[in-house]
Amino acid sequence: MSAPSKQLPPFDPSDPLGIDDLLDPEDLAIRETVRSWAADRVLPDVADWYERGELPAIRELARELGSIGALGMSLTGYGCAGATAVQYGLACLELEAADSGIRSLVSVQGSLAMYAIWKFGSEEQKQRWLPGMASGEIIGCFGLTEPDHGSDPAGMRTYAKRDGSDWVLNGRKMWITNGSVAGVAVVWAQTDEGIRGFAVPTDLPGFSAPEIKHKWSLRASVTSELVMDDVRLPADAVLPEVAGLKGPLSCLSHARYGIVWGAMGAARSSFESALSYARTREQFGKPIGGFQLTQAKLADMAVELHKGILLAYHLGRRMDAGRLRPEQVSFGKLNNVREAIEICRTARTILGANGISLEYPVMRHATNLESVLTYEGTVEMHQLVLGKALTGLDAFR
């Protein structure tokens, strides 16, 4: 006799592949905490922040993010939550579903500035900076990109020279998230000993961080230039546990992992907006969701969205197992950001003229993703990372 068939669960348009079945109760609880926080504290105001080109509540938001354990959440000790990589990824997805600028605040704080100090700093540096950064009382930034050196950080001109037991730091960094509000800047510089990282208190003489204006992307975010003119640092400002590009590149790999998840948050928000609109907007006597061309768009968007979430989940499990390679992170960022932009553009076509209005999130997400597409590794750089891994041949030079 055949076993009685089990009742299939209903089809869930918000989770068509049943990916939630892969998550445990703690994963789901963390996701709900971040989603609820974003709904209460970001979504009511983000369109206005975006239109004004500012994030006026950044310090308050940072403290609230610290209170829910979202800052440095995958790190252990020093007030950090010690969450899994998947849980951190879920948080990034929910934050970017609100706005890329909010996810960038958290990524730069935790995956770049805090991670650099946690991974490569001395115990004294960790004790000095990490607890305050985990609580959101101290905001951090990460200075690697320069005005003339983005994809080729080895060519950086920022230089730190020994002067007795001190260091004297000179240079410029560009497109630095959180820079104007940071209490500490992790700055990478050339030295006579190779590239080194420094934990730089931002109140030192010679350090300034003018905010970059006139952006048409990541407008609800603080973006700055870092200017260092003869900034004198004590000997213990240098991160002692790393030299060379390995340091900043490992931090970038950690942050890029969060982008793999975050991009799918922007895509999900745009897809959900288009789906809701298609169910209610009528043309030719019926909702536009009842027409074949609109359904084809929605189906293709859903396929790419949930494939991307599955890819992010897979990479998260590899990170938790200590098996995630940088090339795999490049795979995820290349695919998910590229597909997220396409989902936003398709969603815009479903909304028609309303798609360009800030009453809907679609155009805001689309313009934000244009920045996400190129920061922390352009499309071309990730293609070449994968090309080198696939062929064994280096096309970078």
NUTIMAR-125870 format. One record per residue (C-alpha): residue in three letters; x negated, y, z. Coordinates in steps of 0.05 Angstrom, whole numbers, plus 32768, in hexadecimal, padded with zeros to 4 digits. Each point is the difference from the previous one (the first is absolute). Example, Ala and Ser with C-alpha at 12.3 -4.5 7.8 and 13.67 -1.06 7.14 Angstrom:
% residues 2
ala7F0A7FA6809C;ser7FE580457FF3;
***
This chain:
% residues 397
met800080008000;ser7FE780457FF0;ala7FF780328039;pro803680358005;ser7FEB803F7FDD;lys7FEF803C802B;gln802580417FF8;leu7FD380307FDA;pro7FF780448020;pro8021803A7FDA;phe7FD780277FCE;asp7FE4803E8021;pro7FF280397FCF;ser7FD0801F8033;asp7FD97FBF8006;pro800E7FD77FC2;leu7FC67FD0800A;gly800D7FF4804A;ile7FBC801D8013;asp801A80118046;asp80007FB4800D;leu7FB480057FFF;leu7FFF80328039;asp80037FEF804A;pro802B80268033;glu7FC6802D8015;asp7FF380137FB8;leu804980127FF6;ala800280278042;ile7FC3802A7FED;arg801E800E7FBB;glu80418016801F;thr7FDC802D8032;val7FDA80247FCA;arg803C80037FD1;ser802C801E8037;trp7FCA80338013;ala7FF980167FB7;ala804B80057FF8;asp8006802C803E;arg7FC2802B7FFA;val7FEC80047FB7;leu803A7FF67FD1;pro802C80398019;asp7FC980347FF2;val7FCF7FE37FCE;ala8020801E7FC2;asp7FFB80458020;trp7FB87FF48015;tyr7FF17FE87FB9;glu8020803D7FE0;arg7FDB802F802F;gly7FBE7FDA7FF6;glu7FF17FF5804A;leu80047FD08039;pro8010802F803A;ala800B7FCC8035;ile7FC17FD77FF3;arg7FE580028047;glu80437FED801E;leu800A7FCA7FCD;ala7FBA7FE4800E;arg800F7FFB804A;glu80427FDD7FF1;leu7FDD7FCF7FD1;gly7FCF7FF38037;ser80387FF28031;ile801C7FC97FD2;gly7FBB7FE17FF6;ala7FF980137FB6;leu7FBB80218004;gly7FC77FCF7FF9;met80347FCA800B;ser7FD87FC77FE3;leu7FC38010802C;thr7FF67FE28045;gly7FEF80238041;tyr7FFA804A8010;gly804B80088002;cys800C7FE17FBB;ala803A7FD17FF5;gly7FD97FC47FE6;ala80357FF17FCC;thr7FF77FCF7FC7;ala7FEF80167FBA;val80467FEE7FE9;gln801F802A8037;tyr7FD4803B7FEE;gly80157FF67FB7;leu804980008012;ala7FF680418025;cys7FDE801F7FC4;leu803A7FEA7FD3;glu80338021802E;leu7FD780408008;glu7FF780087FB5;ala80497FF17FF4;ala800980428025;asp7FC680247FDF;ser7FBA7FF17FE7;gly7FE6803B8029;ile80167FE08041;arg7FE07FBD7FEE;ser7FC180267FEC;leu7FFD80218044;val80037FBB8021;ser7FD07FDE7FCF;val7FCA80358005;gln80068002804B;gly7FFF7FB5800B;ser7FE27FDD7FC4;leu7FCA80347FF1;ala7FEC802C803B;met80117FD2803A;tyr7FEA7FC17FDB;ala7FBC801F7FF0;ile7FF48011804A;trp801C7FBD8018;lys7FD77FD87FCE;phe7FBF80277FFD;gly7FFF802E803D;ser7FDC7FFA8042;glu80277FEE803F;glu7FF980488016;gln801E80197FBE;lys80397FCE8006;gln801080158047;arg7FFC804A7FEE;trp802D7FFF7FC3;leu802B7FC27FF7;pro80318005803C;gly801380477FEE;met80067FEE7FB6;ala802C7FC48010;ser802F802C8029;gly800180367FCA;glu7FE38034802E;ile7FC380037FD2;ile800880007FB5;gly7FC77FE77FD5;cys7FEB80077FB8;phe7FD07FDC7FD2;gly7FCE80277FD5;leu7FE57FD97FC5;thr801A801F7FBE;glu7FDC803E7FE8;pro801280367FCD;asp7FD17FE07FCD;his7FFD7FB88019;gly80407FD88006;ser7FFA7FBB7FE0;asp7FB480018008;pro7FF6800C804B;ala7FB77FEA7FFA;gly7FF380447FDF;met80198028803B;arg7FDB8040800F;thr8013800A8048;tyr7FC07FF88027;ala7FED7FF68049;lys7FB8800F8012;arg7FDD7FF18042;asp7FEA803C8028;gly7FDE7FE6803F;ser80327FD28021;asp803B80237FDE;trp801E7FFC7FBA;val8011803C7FD5;leu80397FF37FD0;asn800E80267FC0;gly80317FF37FC8;arg804880007FE7;lys80367FCB7FFF;met804080067FD7;trp80487FE78002;ile7FFC7FED804A;thr80427FEC8020;asn8009801B8046;gly7FC2802B7FFA;ser801C80438018;val801F7FE1803F;ala7FCB7FCC8011;gly7FDA80008041;val7FCC7FD17FE5;ala7FE77FF57FB9;val7FDD7FC17FEB;val7FCF801C7FCC;trp7FD37FD87FD3;ala7FBF80207FEA;gln7FBE7FF27FDF;thr7FC57FFD802F;asp7FB67FEE7FF9;glu80167FBB8018;gly80397FF77FCE;ile804A800F8007;arg801780068048;gly8041800F8022;phe800A80358036;ala8037800D8032;val8004804C7FFB;pro802880298033;thr802480337FD6;asp7FF780398032;leu7FB580047FF4;pro7FE280407FE2;gly7FF97FFC7FB5;phe803A7FCF7FF6;ser804080187FDE;ala80397FDF7FDC;pro8029802F7FD4;glu80427FE17FEB;ile800A7FF27FB5;lys803E80227FE5;his80277FFE7FBE;lys80077FB47FFF;trp80387FE07FD8;ser7FF67FBC8022;leu7FFB7FEC8049;arg801E80438012;ala80197FE88044;ser7FB97FF38015;val7FC480278019;thr7FC87FFE7FCC;ser7FBF8026800A;glu7FB9800E7FEB;leu7FCA7FF48034;val7FC980348001;met7FC07FF28028;asp7FCD80378005;asp7FC57FED802D;val802C7FD9802F;arg7FD37FE98038;leu80107FBB801C;pro7FE17FDB803A;ala7FDB7FBE7FF2;asp803B7FD8801A;ala8030801B7FCB;val7FE77FCE7FCC;leu80267FBE7FFA;pro7FC97FCF8014;glu801A7FBF7FE4;val7FFE800C7FB5;ala7FD580207FCA;gly800E80067FB5;leu80417FFF7FD9;lys80167FC08023;gly801C802B8038;pro802F802F7FDA;leu80137FCB7FCD;ser80167FCE8036;cys802B8037801E;leu801F800E7FBC;ser80107FB77FF7;his802580008042;ala8028803E7FEB;arg800E7FE77FBA;tyr80217FC3801F;gly8032802F8021;ile800D80217FBD;val80127FBC7FE2;trp803B7FFD8030;gly800E804B8002;ala800A80077FB5;met80377FCC8004;gly8023802C8034;ala8003803A7FCF;ala80187FCF7FCB;arg80367FE3802D;ser801B80448013;ser800580137FB6;phe801F7FBE7FED;glu803480048038;ser801280467FEB;ala80097FEB7FB8;leu80297FC38013;ser802F8028802C;tyr800880347FCB;ala800E7FCD7FCA;arg80387FE2802A;thr802580428007;arg7FEE802D7FC6;glu80367FF97FCA;gln7FF8800B7FB5;phe802E7FE87FC9;gly80337FEA8033;lys7FD67FD3802D;pro7FC38001802D;ile7FBF80027FD8;gly7FE97FC38026;gly80337FD97FD7;phe7FDB800D7FBF;gln7FCD7FCE7FE6;leu7FC780317FF6;thr800580198048;gln80037FB9801B;ala7FC37FEE7FD8;lys7FDA803A801F;leu80177FED8046;ala7FED7FB77FF6;asp7FBA80127FE7;met7FF580318039;ala80157FCC8033;val7FD27FCB7FE3;glu7FC3802E8002;leu8011801B8045;his80077FBD8022;lys7FC57FE17FDA;gly7FD88039801C;ile80187FF48047;leu7FEF7FB77FFA;leu7FBA80127FE8;ala7FF8802F803B;tyr80177FCA8030;his7FD07FCE7FE2;leu7FC580308007;gly8015800F8047;arg7FFF7FB68013;arg7FBB7FFB7FE0;met7FE8803C8028;asp801B7FE18040;ala7FDA7FC17FF0;gly7FC080267FF2;arg80007FEB7FB7;leu801480407FDC;arg7FCC80167FCD;pro7FF780487FE7;glu80107FE97FB9;gln80437FE68018;val800F80448020;ser7FF080207FBC;phe80307FCE7FE0;gly80378016802F;lys7FF6804A7FFB;leu7FFA7FFF7FB4;asn80407FD87FF8;asn802C801D8036;val7FF3804A7FF5;arg80067FF97FB5;glu80427FDA8006;ala801A802F8036;ile7FF7803B7FD1;glu80257FDC7FC9;ile80397FEF8030;cys800680498013;arg800180167FB8;thr80357FCD7FEE;ala80298014803D;arg7FFD80487FE8;thr801F7FED7FBE;ile803A7FDF8023;leu800D803E802A;gly7FFC802C7FC2;ala7FF9804A800F;asn800D7FF2804A;gly7FBF7FD98000;ile7FD780408002;ser8026801C803C;leu7FE37FFD8046;glu80457FE98017;tyr7FE67FBD7FE9;pro7FBB7FE48011;val7FED7FE67FBC;met7FD9803A7FE2;arg7FDD800E8042;his7FE87FB88003;ala7FEC80017FB7;thr7FD5803E8008;asn7FE17FE68040;leu7FED7FBF7FDE;glu7FDA80267FCC;ser7FCF80118038;val80027FBA801D;leu7FEF7FE57FBA;thr7FBC80238001;tyr7FEB80088048;glu7FD87FCA8023;gly7FED7FE47FBC;thr801C80147FBD;val80227FCE7FD2;glu7FC07FFC7FD7;met7FD47FF1803C;his802D7FC78017;gln80037FE57FB9;leu7FB47FFF7FFE;val7FFC7FDF8045;leu802D7FC87FE6;gly7FDC7FFF7FBD;lys7FBD7FF68022;ala801D7FC9802D;leu801F7FDD7FC4;thr7FC480047FD0;gly7FC58005802F;leu7FEA803D7FD7;asp7FF98045801E;ala802180367FD4;phe7FF980388033;arg7FBD80187FE3;
***
